């Protein structure tokens, strides 16, 4: 999907998975998953989401 994405100066593409994003703890305000969550391992993914979300962050 990264190779098909249009470059954008405010977007940084990284390798990772829903279960192991490689992002810093408490660094994300919003996580979006559009028609993809069913491909993820749910428990590990939700643990990762909780780890990377800032206080007051949201999952959509």
PDB file of N, CA, C and O in Angstrom:
ATOM      1  N   UNK A   1       0.831  -1.186   0.000  1.00  0.00           N
ATOM      2  CA  UNK A   1       0.000   0.000   0.000  1.00  0.00           C
ATOM      3  C   UNK A   1       0.878   1.253   0.000  1.00  0.00           C
ATOM      4  O   UNK A   1       0.540   2.258  -0.626  1.00  0.00           O
ATOM      5  N   UNK A   2       1.992   1.182   0.699  1.00  0.00           N
ATOM      6  CA  UNK A   2       2.888   2.345   0.740  1.00  0.00           C
ATOM      7  C   UNK A   2       3.355   2.727  -0.659  1.00  0.00           C
ATOM      8  O   UNK A   2       3.428   3.911  -0.990  1.00  0.00           O
ATOM      9  N   UNK A   3       3.670   1.730  -1.481  1.00  0.00           N
ATOM     10  CA  UNK A   3       4.176   2.026  -2.823  1.00  0.00           C
ATOM     11  C   UNK A   3       3.099   2.665  -3.701  1.00  0.00           C
ATOM     12  O   UNK A   3       3.425   3.352  -4.669  1.00  0.00           O
ATOM     13  N   UNK A   4       1.837   2.453  -3.382  1.00  0.00           N
ATOM     14  CA  UNK A   4       0.745   3.038  -4.152  1.00  0.00           C
ATOM     15  C   UNK A   4       0.334   4.416  -3.631  1.00  0.00           C
ATOM     16  O   UNK A   4      -0.421   5.126  -4.294  1.00  0.00           O
ATOM     17  N   UNK A   5       0.821   4.795  -2.460  1.00  0.00           N
ATOM     18  CA  UNK A   5       0.419   6.063  -1.835  1.00  0.00           C
ATOM     19  C   UNK A   5       1.107   7.244  -2.504  1.00  0.00           C
ATOM     20  O   UNK A   5       2.250   7.151  -2.952  1.00  0.00           O
ATOM     21  N   UNK A   6       0.391   8.344  -2.560  1.00  0.00           N
ATOM     22  CA  UNK A   6       0.963   9.586  -3.065  1.00  0.00           C
ATOM     23  C   UNK A   6       1.879  10.178  -1.992  1.00  0.00           C
ATOM     24  O   UNK A   6       1.497  10.219  -0.823  1.00  0.00           O
ATOM     25  N   UNK A   7       3.066  10.634  -2.357  1.00  0.00           N
ATOM     26  CA  UNK A   7       3.935  11.300  -1.382  1.00  0.00           C
ATOM     27  C   UNK A   7       3.269  12.568  -0.852  1.00  0.00           C
ATOM     28  O   UNK A   7       2.532  13.241  -1.572  1.00  0.00           O
ATOM     29  N   UNK A   8       3.534  12.884   0.402  1.00  0.00           N
ATOM     30  CA  UNK A   8       3.001  14.094   1.012  1.00  0.00           C
ATOM     31  C   UNK A   8       4.031  14.601   2.010  1.00  0.00           C
ATOM     32  O   UNK A   8       4.571  13.810   2.783  1.00  0.00           O
ATOM     33  N   UNK A   9       4.317  15.896   2.014  1.00  0.00           N
ATOM     34  CA  UNK A   9       5.365  16.421   2.887  1.00  0.00           C
ATOM     35  C   UNK A   9       5.084  16.263   4.383  1.00  0.00           C
ATOM     36  O   UNK A   9       6.014  16.310   5.188  1.00  0.00           O
ATOM     37  N   UNK A  10       3.830  16.077   4.764  1.00  0.00           N
ATOM     38  CA  UNK A  10       3.493  15.948   6.183  1.00  0.00           C
ATOM     39  C   UNK A  10       3.198  14.510   6.597  1.00  0.00           C
ATOM     40  O   UNK A  10       2.684  14.267   7.689  1.00  0.00           O
ATOM     41  N   UNK A  11       3.522  13.562   5.728  1.00  0.00           N
ATOM     42  CA  UNK A  11       3.267  12.155   6.025  1.00  0.00           C
ATOM     43  C   UNK A  11       4.578  11.392   5.991  1.00  0.00           C
ATOM     44  O   UNK A  11       5.360  11.505   5.047  1.00  0.00           O
ATOM     45  N   UNK A  12       4.803  10.612   7.043  1.00  0.00           N
ATOM     46  CA  UNK A  12       5.982   9.746   7.106  1.00  0.00           C
ATOM     47  C   UNK A  12       5.501   8.304   7.095  1.00  0.00           C
ATOM     48  O   UNK A  12       4.722   7.904   7.959  1.00  0.00           O
ATOM     49  N   UNK A  13       5.954   7.527   6.134  1.00  0.00           N
ATOM     50  CA  UNK A  13       5.569   6.129   6.026  1.00  0.00           C
ATOM     51  C   UNK A  13       6.610   5.275   6.752  1.00  0.00           C
ATOM     52  O   UNK A  13       7.812   5.495   6.604  1.00  0.00           O
ATOM     53  N   UNK A  14       6.139   4.287   7.547  1.00  0.00           N
ATOM     54  CA  UNK A  14       7.015   3.393   8.300  1.00  0.00           C
ATOM     55  C   UNK A  14       6.543   1.964   8.160  1.00  0.00           C
ATOM     56  O   UNK A  14       5.360   1.707   7.937  1.00  0.00           O
ATOM     57  N   UNK A  15       7.473   1.035   8.293  1.00  0.00           N
ATOM     58  CA  UNK A  15       7.110  -0.381   8.330  1.00  0.00           C
ATOM     59  C   UNK A  15       6.620  -0.731   9.724  1.00  0.00           C
ATOM     60  O   UNK A  15       7.150  -0.226  10.713  1.00  0.00           O
ATOM     61  N   UNK A  16       5.621  -1.584   9.810  1.00  0.00           N
ATOM     62  CA  UNK A  16       5.103  -2.032  11.095  1.00  0.00           C
ATOM     63  C   UNK A  16       3.824  -2.815  10.873  1.00  0.00           C
ATOM     64  O   UNK A  16       3.360  -2.984   9.745  1.00  0.00           O
ATOM     65  N   UNK A  17       3.270  -3.284  11.971  1.00  0.00           N
ATOM     66  CA  UNK A  17       1.985  -3.991  11.935  1.00  0.00           C
ATOM     67  C   UNK A  17       1.070  -3.366  12.963  1.00  0.00           C
ATOM     68  O   UNK A  17       1.509  -2.571  13.794  1.00  0.00           O
ATOM     69  N   UNK A  18      -0.189  -3.720  12.911  1.00  0.00           N
ATOM     70  CA  UNK A  18      -1.132  -3.208  13.903  1.00  0.00           C
ATOM     71  C   UNK A  18      -0.729  -3.646  15.305  1.00  0.00           C
ATOM     72  O   UNK A  18      -0.950  -2.928  16.280  1.00  0.00           O
ATOM     73  N   UNK A  19      -0.139  -4.828  15.392  1.00  0.00           N
ATOM     74  CA  UNK A  19       0.239  -5.389  16.697  1.00  0.00           C
ATOM     75  C   UNK A  19       1.589  -4.866  17.192  1.00  0.00           C
ATOM     76  O   UNK A  19       1.875  -4.945  18.386  1.00  0.00           O
ATOM     77  N   UNK A  20       2.407  -4.343  16.308  1.00  0.00           N
ATOM     78  CA  UNK A  20       3.741  -3.833  16.652  1.00  0.00           C
ATOM     79  C   UNK A  20       4.080  -2.689  15.705  1.00  0.00           C
ATOM     80  O   UNK A  20       4.771  -2.884  14.705  1.00  0.00           O
ATOM     81  N   UNK A  21       3.587  -1.490  16.028  1.00  0.00           N
ATOM     82  CA  UNK A  21       3.725  -0.352  15.127  1.00  0.00           C
ATOM     83  C   UNK A  21       5.139   0.204  15.068  1.00  0.00           C
ATOM     84  O   UNK A  21       5.543   0.763  14.048  1.00  0.00           O
ATOM     85  N   UNK A  22       5.893   0.056  16.146  1.00  0.00           N
ATOM     86  CA  UNK A  22       7.213   0.664  16.209  1.00  0.00           C
ATOM     87  C   UNK A  22       7.160   2.130  16.616  1.00  0.00           C
ATOM     88  O   UNK A  22       8.195   2.795  16.665  1.00  0.00           O
ATOM     89  N   UNK A  23       5.966   2.639  16.908  1.00  0.00           N
ATOM     90  CA  UNK A  23       5.815   4.029  17.329  1.00  0.00           C
ATOM     91  C   UNK A  23       6.146   4.183  18.810  1.00  0.00           C
ATOM     92  O   UNK A  23       6.108   3.218  19.575  1.00  0.00           O
ATOM     93  N   UNK A  24       6.468   5.408  19.196  1.00  0.00           N
ATOM     94  CA  UNK A  24       6.733   5.698  20.603  1.00  0.00           C
ATOM     95  C   UNK A  24       5.455   5.599  21.427  1.00  0.00           C
ATOM     96  O   UNK A  24       4.356   5.756  20.895  1.00  0.00           O
ATOM     97  N   UNK A  25       5.595   5.342  22.702  1.00  0.00           N
ATOM     98  CA  UNK A  25       4.464   5.318  23.630  1.00  0.00           C
ATOM     99  C   UNK A  25       3.860   6.715  23.725  1.00  0.00           C
ATOM    100  O   UNK A  25       4.584   7.711  23.737  1.00  0.00           O
ATOM    101  N   UNK A  26       2.539   6.783  23.793  1.00  0.00           N
ATOM    102  CA  UNK A  26       1.801   8.043  23.971  1.00  0.00           C
ATOM    103  C   UNK A  26       2.135   9.077  22.902  1.00  0.00           C
ATOM    104  O   UNK A  26       2.393  10.236  23.227  1.00  0.00           O
ATOM    105  N   UNK A  27       2.135   8.679  21.641  1.00  0.00           N
ATOM    106  CA  UNK A  27       2.524   9.617  20.579  1.00  0.00           C
ATOM    107  C   UNK A  27       1.424   9.881  19.556  1.00  0.00           C
ATOM    108  O   UNK A  27       1.626  10.659  18.624  1.00  0.00           O
ATOM    109  N   UNK A  28       0.258   9.242  19.714  1.00  0.00           N
ATOM    110  CA  UNK A  28      -0.777   9.305  18.679  1.00  0.00           C
ATOM    111  C   UNK A  28      -2.072   9.847  19.278  1.00  0.00           C
ATOM    112  O   UNK A  28      -2.479   9.450  20.370  1.00  0.00           O
ATOM    113  N   UNK A  29      -2.713  10.761  18.546  1.00  0.00           N
ATOM    114  CA  UNK A  29      -4.006  11.304  18.975  1.00  0.00           C
ATOM    115  C   UNK A  29      -5.184  10.534  18.393  1.00  0.00           C
ATOM    116  O   UNK A  29      -6.249  10.469  19.006  1.00  0.00           O
ATOM    117  N   UNK A  30      -4.995   9.949  17.206  1.00  0.00           N
ATOM    118  CA  UNK A  30      -6.090   9.279  16.522  1.00  0.00           C
ATOM    119  C   UNK A  30      -5.570   8.075  15.751  1.00  0.00           C
ATOM    120  O   UNK A  30      -4.577   8.160  15.029  1.00  0.00           O
ATOM    121  N   UNK A  31      -6.266   6.947  15.920  1.00  0.00           N
ATOM    122  CA  UNK A  31      -5.999   5.738  15.142  1.00  0.00           C
ATOM    123  C   UNK A  31      -7.253   5.448  14.338  1.00  0.00           C
ATOM    124  O   UNK A  31      -8.350   5.392  14.893  1.00  0.00           O
ATOM    125  N   UNK A  32      -7.096   5.262  13.032  1.00  0.00           N
ATOM    126  CA  UNK A  32      -8.235   4.897  12.188  1.00  0.00           C
ATOM    127  C   UNK A  32      -7.987   3.541  11.543  1.00  0.00           C
ATOM    128  O   UNK A  32      -6.876   3.235  11.110  1.00  0.00           O
ATOM    129  N   UNK A  33      -9.026   2.749  11.488  1.00  0.00           N
ATOM    130  CA  UNK A  33      -8.992   1.439  10.825  1.00  0.00           C
ATOM    131  C   UNK A  33     -10.261   1.333  10.003  1.00  0.00           C
ATOM    132  O   UNK A  33     -11.351   1.175  10.553  1.00  0.00           O
ATOM    133  N   UNK A  34     -10.127   1.416   8.715  1.00  0.00           N
ATOM    134  CA  UNK A  34     -11.281   1.336   7.826  1.00  0.00           C
ATOM    135  C   UNK A  34     -11.286  -0.021   7.131  1.00  0.00           C
ATOM    136  O   UNK A  34     -10.458  -0.278   6.257  1.00  0.00           O
ATOM    137  N   UNK A  35     -12.190  -0.862   7.506  1.00  0.00           N
ATOM    138  CA  UNK A  35     -12.340  -2.185   6.918  1.00  0.00           C
ATOM    139  C   UNK A  35     -11.070  -3.022   7.010  1.00  0.00           C
ATOM    140  O   UNK A  35     -10.767  -3.790   6.097  1.00  0.00           O
ATOM    141  N   UNK A  36     -10.328  -2.880   8.100  1.00  0.00           N
ATOM    142  CA  UNK A  36      -9.075  -3.636   8.228  1.00  0.00           C
ATOM    143  C   UNK A  36      -8.944  -4.377   9.556  1.00  0.00           C
ATOM    144  O   UNK A  36      -8.163  -5.325   9.645  1.00  0.00           O
ATOM    145  N   UNK A  37      -9.674  -3.981  10.579  1.00  0.00           N
ATOM    146  CA  UNK A  37      -9.457  -4.553  11.909  1.00  0.00           C
ATOM    147  C   UNK A  37      -9.622  -6.072  11.916  1.00  0.00           C
ATOM    148  O   UNK A  37      -8.970  -6.752  12.709  1.00  0.00           O
ATOM    149  N   UNK A  38     -10.468  -6.611  11.064  1.00  0.00           N
ATOM    150  CA  UNK A  38     -10.689  -8.061  11.052  1.00  0.00           C
ATOM    151  C   UNK A  38      -9.429  -8.835  10.637  1.00  0.00           C
ATOM    152  O   UNK A  38      -9.357 -10.044  10.861  1.00  0.00           O
ATOM    153  N   UNK A  39      -8.443  -8.168  10.043  1.00  0.00           N
ATOM    154  CA  UNK A  39      -7.183  -8.827   9.678  1.00  0.00           C
ATOM    155  C   UNK A  39      -6.190  -8.846  10.840  1.00  0.00           C
ATOM    156  O   UNK A  39      -5.202  -9.579  10.784  1.00  0.00           O
ATOM    157  N   UNK A  40      -6.427  -8.066  11.880  1.00  0.00           N
ATOM    158  CA  UNK A  40      -5.500  -7.929  13.004  1.00  0.00           C
ATOM    159  C   UNK A  40      -5.759  -8.972  14.074  1.00  0.00           C
ATOM    160  O   UNK A  40      -6.872  -9.485  14.183  1.00  0.00           O
ATOM    161  N   UNK A  41      -4.741  -9.292  14.870  1.00  0.00           N
ATOM    162  CA  UNK A  41      -4.919 -10.121  16.061  1.00  0.00           C
ATOM    163  C   UNK A  41      -5.475  -9.164  17.123  1.00  0.00           C
ATOM    164  O   UNK A  41      -4.748  -8.284  17.586  1.00  0.00           O
ATOM    165  N   UNK A  42      -6.741  -9.314  17.519  1.00  0.00           N
ATOM    166  CA  UNK A  42      -7.426  -8.269  18.289  1.00  0.00           C
ATOM    167  C   UNK A  42      -6.794  -7.910  19.632  1.00  0.00           C
ATOM    168  O   UNK A  42      -6.649  -6.725  19.931  1.00  0.00           O
ATOM    169  N   UNK A  43      -6.422  -8.868  20.432  1.00  0.00           N
ATOM    170  CA  UNK A  43      -5.892  -8.547  21.767  1.00  0.00           C
ATOM    171  C   UNK A  43      -4.565  -7.798  21.657  1.00  0.00           C
ATOM    172  O   UNK A  43      -4.389  -6.758  22.291  1.00  0.00           O
ATOM    173  N   UNK A  44      -3.637  -8.314  20.863  1.00  0.00           N
ATOM    174  CA  UNK A  44      -2.337  -7.653  20.706  1.00  0.00           C
ATOM    175  C   UNK A  44      -2.492  -6.267  20.069  1.00  0.00           C
ATOM    176  O   UNK A  44      -1.774  -5.334  20.426  1.00  0.00           O
ATOM    177  N   UNK A  45      -3.423  -6.140  19.135  1.00  0.00           N
ATOM    178  CA  UNK A  45      -3.642  -4.849  18.480  1.00  0.00           C
ATOM    179  C   UNK A  45      -4.187  -3.831  19.459  1.00  0.00           C
ATOM    180  O   UNK A  45      -3.700  -2.701  19.507  1.00  0.00           O
ATOM    181  N   UNK A  46      -5.185  -4.204  20.240  1.00  0.00           N
ATOM    182  CA  UNK A  46      -5.746  -3.262  21.212  1.00  0.00           C
ATOM    183  C   UNK A  46      -4.722  -2.876  22.274  1.00  0.00           C
ATOM    184  O   UNK A  46      -4.717  -1.734  22.733  1.00  0.00           O
ATOM    185  N   UNK A  47      -3.859  -3.802  22.670  1.00  0.00           N
ATOM    186  CA  UNK A  47      -2.783  -3.466  23.608  1.00  0.00           C
ATOM    187  C   UNK A  47      -1.845  -2.432  22.985  1.00  0.00           C
ATOM    188  O   UNK A  47      -1.436  -1.480  23.650  1.00  0.00           O
ATOM    189  N   UNK A  48      -1.508  -2.619  21.720  1.00  0.00           N
ATOM    190  CA  UNK A  48      -0.637  -1.665  21.027  1.00  0.00           C
ATOM    191  C   UNK A  48      -1.325  -0.320  20.879  1.00  0.00           C
ATOM    192  O   UNK A  48      -0.689   0.717  21.066  1.00  0.00           O
ATOM    193  N   UNK A  49      -2.597  -0.311  20.550  1.00  0.00           N
ATOM    194  CA  UNK A  49      -3.337   0.946  20.441  1.00  0.00           C
ATOM    195  C   UNK A  49      -3.314   1.697  21.765  1.00  0.00           C
ATOM    196  O   UNK A  49      -3.077   2.904  21.786  1.00  0.00           O
ATOM    197  N   UNK A  50      -3.556   1.003  22.858  1.00  0.00           N
ATOM    198  CA  UNK A  50      -3.531   1.642  24.186  1.00  0.00           C
ATOM    199  C   UNK A  50      -2.148   2.194  24.491  1.00  0.00           C
ATOM    200  O   UNK A  50      -2.025   3.253  25.106  1.00  0.00           O
ATOM    201  N   UNK A  51      -1.122   1.498  24.073  1.00  0.00           N
ATOM    202  CA  UNK A  51       0.249   1.935  24.342  1.00  0.00           C
ATOM    203  C   UNK A  51       0.598   3.211  23.573  1.00  0.00           C
ATOM    204  O   UNK A  51       1.218   4.116  24.133  1.00  0.00           O
ATOM    205  N   UNK A  52       0.213   3.294  22.310  1.00  0.00           N
ATOM    206  CA  UNK A  52       0.632   4.430  21.494  1.00  0.00           C
ATOM    207  C   UNK A  52      -0.287   5.648  21.606  1.00  0.00           C
ATOM    208  O   UNK A  52       0.125   6.760  21.277  1.00  0.00           O
ATOM    209  N   UNK A  53      -1.536   5.453  22.070  1.00  0.00           N
ATOM    210  CA  UNK A  53      -2.468   6.575  22.182  1.00  0.00           C
ATOM    211  C   UNK A  53      -2.104   7.495  23.337  1.00  0.00           C
ATOM    212  O   UNK A  53      -1.779   7.044  24.435  1.00  0.00           O
ATOM    213  N   UNK A  54      -2.167   8.785  23.067  1.00  0.00           N
ATOM    214  CA  UNK A  54      -2.025   9.793  24.129  1.00  0.00           C
ATOM    215  C   UNK A  54      -3.286   9.772  24.987  1.00  0.00           C
ATOM    216  O   UNK A  54      -4.324   9.253  24.578  1.00  0.00           O
ATOM    217  N   UNK A  55      -3.179  10.338  26.164  1.00  0.00           N
ATOM    218  CA  UNK A  55      -4.352  10.493  27.021  1.00  0.00           C
ATOM    219  C   UNK A  55      -5.416  11.279  26.273  1.00  0.00           C
ATOM    220  O   UNK A  55      -5.128  12.346  25.731  1.00  0.00           O
ATOM    221  N   UNK A  56      -6.628  10.775  26.235  1.00  0.00           N
ATOM    222  CA  UNK A  56      -7.709  11.419  25.503  1.00  0.00           C
ATOM    223  C   UNK A  56      -7.740  11.071  24.027  1.00  0.00           C
ATOM    224  O   UNK A  56      -8.596  11.564  23.292  1.00  0.00           O
ATOM    225  N   UNK A  57      -6.805  10.216  23.579  1.00  0.00           N
ATOM    226  CA  UNK A  57      -6.760   9.802  22.175  1.00  0.00           C
ATOM    227  C   UNK A  57      -7.960   8.946  21.820  1.00  0.00           C
ATOM    228  O   UNK A  57      -8.646   8.429  22.701  1.00  0.00           O
ATOM    229  N   UNK A  58      -8.209   8.797  20.544  1.00  0.00           N
ATOM    230  CA  UNK A  58      -9.384   8.074  20.055  1.00  0.00           C
ATOM    231  C   UNK A  58      -9.014   7.017  19.020  1.00  0.00           C
ATOM    232  O   UNK A  58      -8.006   7.131  18.323  1.00  0.00           O
ATOM    233  N   UNK A  59      -9.849   5.991  18.939  1.00  0.00           N
ATOM    234  CA  UNK A  59      -9.766   4.971  17.894  1.00  0.00           C
ATOM    235  C   UNK A  59     -11.055   5.054  17.090  1.00  0.00           C
ATOM    236  O   UNK A  59     -12.149   5.068  17.654  1.00  0.00           O
ATOM    237  N   UNK A  60     -10.921   5.109  15.777  1.00  0.00           N
ATOM    238  CA  UNK A  60     -12.113   5.158  14.918  1.00  0.00           C
ATOM    239  C   UNK A  60     -12.028   4.036  13.911  1.00  0.00           C
ATOM    240  O   UNK A  60     -12.924   3.881  13.082  1.00  0.00           O
TER     241      UNK A  60
END
